[in-house]
């Protein structure tokens, strides 16, 4: 009986050691120095609903809302800044959420570059600083990833996209019947 317990304990110890070794091999950190700032990419072990590689710090280029949990209760917002990312996960719609530290504790932010759909735009589609705002340039015919959408006071649908000028707005190529 003692031999069996000793063998079981040895197997348990070896399996724990093997798990630690595999985890250590799966987790790594890479630092790259680019000019005046350092980008750190943390690779974490992939499990269900966990993103395998996250970039930390994450650059927030606009006001970003943070939540109690992925898709959960809105707690506040962060001004543009670089935030260290502790972990990441995906929600049921496959959007990536990052756990970050805020002044009120740990919270979750949705990937600021997550898209909700794709739209095909025609040649010479203008993009704007804001819905009904100043034109910044035009796009050639292409597919664009829609980051968010908004409806103006006339009922026109606008899509927020990434452009060479940063985030900008285009009028949706498909508009509802608008009444005047």
C-alpha positions in Angstrom: 0.0 0.0 0.0 2.9 2.4 0.9 4.5 1.6 -2.5 1.3 2.4 -4.3 0.9 5.7 -2.4 4.5 6.6 -3.1 4.1 5.9 -6.8 0.9 7.9 -7.0 2.6 10.9 -5.2 5.6 10.6 -7.6 3.2 10.6 -10.7 1.4 13.6 -9.3 4.6 15.5 -8.7 5.9 14.7 -12.2 2.6 15.8 -13.9 2.6 19.1 -11.9 6.3 19.6 -13.0 5.4 18.9 -16.6 2.5 21.3 -16.5 4.8 24.1 -15.1 7.4 23.4 -17.8 4.7 23.4 -20.6 3.2 26.7 -19.2 6.6 28.3 -19.0 7.3 27.4 -22.6 3.9 28.7 -23.7 4.2 32.0 -21.9 6.8 34.6 -23.1 7.3 38.3 -23.3 8.9 40.2 -26.1 10.1 43.8 -25.9 10.8 46.0 -28.9 12.2 49.5 -28.6 10.7 51.8 -31.3 12.0 55.3 -31.0 10.9 56.8 -27.7 8.5 54.0 -26.6 8.7 50.3 -25.9 6.1 47.9 -27.1 5.7 44.7 -25.1 3.9 41.8 -26.5 2.8 39.2 -23.9 2.0 35.7 -25.2 -0.3 33.8 -22.9 -1.6 30.2 -23.0 -4.6 29.8 -25.2 -7.7 28.4 -23.5 -11.3 28.6 -24.6 -12.3 32.3 -25.0 -8.7 33.4 -24.4 -6.7 35.3 -27.0 -3.3 33.8 -27.5 -1.3 37.0 -28.0 -2.0 40.4 -26.6 -0.2 43.7 -27.2 0.6 45.6 -24.1 0.4 48.5 -23.7 -2.7 49.1 -25.8 -2.9 52.5 -27.3 -6.3 54.1 -26.8 -6.5 56.9 -29.4 -10.0 58.1 -28.4 -12.3 58.1 -25.4 -12.9 54.4 -24.6 -15.6 53.0 -22.4 -14.8 50.4 -19.7 -17.2 47.8 -18.3 -17.6 45.6 -15.2 -17.2 42.4 -17.4 -17.0 41.8 -21.2 -20.3 43.3 -22.5 -21.4 44.0 -19.0 -22.4 47.1 -17.0 -20.8 50.4 -18.2 -18.6 51.8 -15.4 -16.9 54.8 -17.0 -14.5 55.8 -19.7 -10.8 56.4 -20.3 -9.3 59.3 -22.1 -6.7 58.6 -24.9 -3.6 56.9 -23.3 -1.6 53.8 -23.3 -3.0 51.1 -20.9 -1.3 47.9 -19.8 -3.4 44.8 -20.7 -3.6 42.1 -18.0 -5.5 39.5 -20.0 -7.9 39.2 -23.0 -10.9 37.2 -23.9 -13.5 37.0 -26.6 -17.3 37.3 -26.2 -20.1 35.3 -27.9 -19.8 37.5 -31.0 -16.0 36.9 -31.2 -15.2 40.5 -30.2 -12.0 40.8 -28.1 -12.1 42.4 -24.7 -9.1 43.4 -22.6 -8.8 43.5 -18.8 -7.1 46.7 -17.7 -6.5 48.6 -14.5 -8.5 51.8 -14.0 -8.7 54.3 -11.1 -11.6 52.3 -9.8 -9.9 48.9 -10.1 -10.0 46.2 -12.8 -12.3 46.7 -15.7 -12.8 45.4 -19.3 -12.6 47.4 -22.6 -13.6 46.2 -26.0 -10.9 46.1 -28.6 -11.0 49.6 -30.0 -10.3 48.2 -33.5 -12.9 45.4 -33.3 -15.3 45.6 -36.2 -19.0 44.8 -36.2 -19.4 44.2 -39.9 -17.9 44.8 -43.3 -19.2 47.2 -45.9 -18.3 47.6 -49.6 -17.8 51.2 -50.7 -17.8 52.6 -54.2 -15.0 54.6 -55.7 -14.7 58.2 -54.6 -16.5 57.6 -51.3 -15.7 60.5 -49.0 -14.8 60.0 -45.4 -15.4 62.6 -42.7 -14.1 63.7 -39.3 -17.6 63.2 -37.9 -21.0 62.4 -39.3 -22.0 65.4 -41.4 -18.6 66.8 -40.6 -15.5 68.0 -42.5 -14.4 65.8 -45.4 -10.9 64.4 -44.9 -10.4 62.5 -48.1 -11.9 59.8 -50.4 -11.7 56.1 -50.7 -11.3 53.9 -53.8 -13.7 50.9 -54.2 -13.0 48.4 -51.4 -14.3 46.5 -48.4 -14.0 48.3 -45.1 -14.4 47.1 -41.6 -17.1 49.0 -39.7 -16.1 49.7 -36.1 -19.4 51.3 -35.1 -22.4 53.0 -36.6 -24.5 56.1 -35.8 -27.7 57.6 -37.2 -27.8 61.4 -37.7 -30.8 63.6 -37.0 -32.1 63.1 -40.6 -32.0 59.3 -40.2 -28.9 58.7 -42.4 -26.6 55.8 -41.2 -22.9 56.5 -40.7 -20.1 54.0 -40.3 -16.9 54.6 -38.3 -13.9 53.0 -40.1 -10.1 53.1 -40.0 -8.5 55.2 -42.7 -5.0 56.6 -43.4 -6.1 59.7 -41.3 -7.1 57.5 -38.4 -10.7 56.7 -37.5 -13.2 58.5 -39.7 -16.9 58.3 -40.8 -18.5 57.3 -44.1 -22.1 57.4 -45.0 -23.5 53.9 -45.2 -23.6 52.7 -48.8 -27.2 51.4 -48.1 -29.5 54.0 -46.7 -33.1 53.5 -45.4 -35.9 55.4 -47.1 -35.6 58.8 -45.6 -38.5 61.2 -45.2 -38.0 64.9 -45.7 
